[in-house]
Amino acid sequence: MSSKRKENTEETDFSLRRTKKSADTDAIDVLCNQLRKLEFFTKSNDLYSFKQTSDLKISSLSHVQSFRNLLLHQVLPWVREITAIPLDNTIDLTCSKYEYGDVLLCHDDELERRRIAFIYYLVPEWSTEDGGTLDLFTIDEHGDPDVIFKSLTPKWNSFIFFEVNPVSFHQVSEVITSTKKRLSINGWFHGPPLDRPKLQKLPSSRILESANTIPLEEWINPTYLKIETQIQIRKQFEKYSEIQLPNFLNTEKFNAICSQLRNNSNLVWYNEGPATKCRMDLLKFSTFPPIARNCFDLFNSERFYIFLATLTGLIIGGCKPLFSVETDSSEYSENEELIGDILTGSDISDNEDLSLNVNESENYEIFAKKDIEKTLSNISSPSLNNQSVQQDCNQVEDPTASGNDRRTPFRRCCHGGFRRWKHKYYTLIRDSDPENTELGLDIVTFFCSSAWKTECGGTTVYLAKNEDEELLTIRPADNTLSLVYRDTDTIKFVKYINHRFQAIVDDQDSSFFDLAMTYYE
């Protein structure tokens, strides 16, 4: 291969240069053949999906080592000279192969002592329609990636390099072609580390508890309001920390929400970002159609907190479970009507004995009479007037109330909303996410997802921190409520939705939706 270095050099606004080298075609063909003989390992996580070799410094293949020597002794000194960066002689070097559906999402390449990133393309004739472009991002006023300002199509025997810094945001777009492979040699030159801005922990954005009283029995499949069902759910949840509940919502209500999310032209969706965090659409709260607003209010009500606490055995927003499963099942039937009344908010006479009929010697974690009376009072009215109530879970005054009613405590115990998912949408794991430092109960229910297939992406994946093995995968399924209890050592992301989803749906139905919430104690 030739040592000519400065021919046909193009500089972009991204402080990136592409060089088209004169070279021995036969030597490049041999290099390609040798690279194809190497073992490629599948690399797949929230950020990327492709195949890659081990570091090429351990390869004994002649042309692979010749290329590495060319980089070390000729290219690196040239880059050091034109960038004025005091690079040392450390090189990371691997071969990457992107095939049909592979992608590398937005990132900045920053890692200790990486100063220059480079790519040498060994692709066949390639076009923008094949995907696999190197996309470069502008930055916004916060220093986050904003929009793509340039897309570079891979070209055979071209060498690209750019400085790695806090704003060098880029991605490799999804490879669409099924007949070509995007082969490249890539890596980094190293040098003195740059000072980086400290990672700022993002605040937890929690929503105000709804004051609307939405009857559970009007919305939830009655099977899930039966105490026998709740006992079985609780046992399974306490064993596995997760469960899926199919046909959760009333069918008529569910279909009405689907219709509104799909067809209501007055909805306002805004794109959530930045690209290093996620790409998805959130429904603007002020444009919720009434049926969706009622569903949201249900999920964000004290009555639903108690329902979730009862199903999971957790304390949700200061609300305790209504019973324990650690007792003889025959005793539940004697208390089923009362527990049902508590969950549904039915009126109960002031003179009625609210004590649950249980054997006190049993380990039966049930509310005392005064606690149940308090719970019923909380459920039956959104305003507690002048009652003294424990300030659980960031309770605040109702900002819309006046006079004595302003003393009403409202919780901020959850966050979430309606989300829209399309081709190219995803979420990424970020160390600054507040969820990484808090225990939480995640719930999600899907709408208009019947066309979804596993190979399309869009699954929610749970991992242990610093581990690659998936602990749990939540697949989109219409009207199925998924509950997952996540500790501080567990992280999650939504897999990139690839073009296969676009191919199996009509243009009119090229998206699906969910209502996703996270609850805290």
PEURUR-V885668 format. One line per field, one symbol per residue. ss: DSSP state (a for helix, b for strand, c for the rest). A space follows every 50 residues. Layout:
ss = ???
This chain:
ss = ccccccccbbbccccbbbbbccccaaaaaaaaaaaaccccbbbbcccbbb bbcccaaacccaaaaaaaaaaaaaaaaaaaaaacccbbbbbbbbbbbbcc ccbbbbbccccccbbbbbbbbccccccaaabccbbbbbbcccccbbbbbb bbcccccbbbbbbccccccbbbccbccccccbbbbbbbbbbccccccccc ccccccbccccccccaaacbcaaaacaaaaaaaaaaaaaacbbbbcccbc aaaaaaaaaaaaacccccbbbbcccccbbbbbbcaaaccaaaaaaaaaac caaaaaaaaaaacccbccbccccccccccaaaaaaaaaaaaaaacccccc ccccccccccccccccccaaaaaaaaaaaacccccccccccccccbbccc ccaaaaacbbcccbbbbbbbbccccbbccccccaaaaccbbbbbbbbccc cccaaacccbbbbbcccccbbbbbcccbccbbbbbbcccbbbbbccccaa aaaaccaaaccbbbbbbbbcc
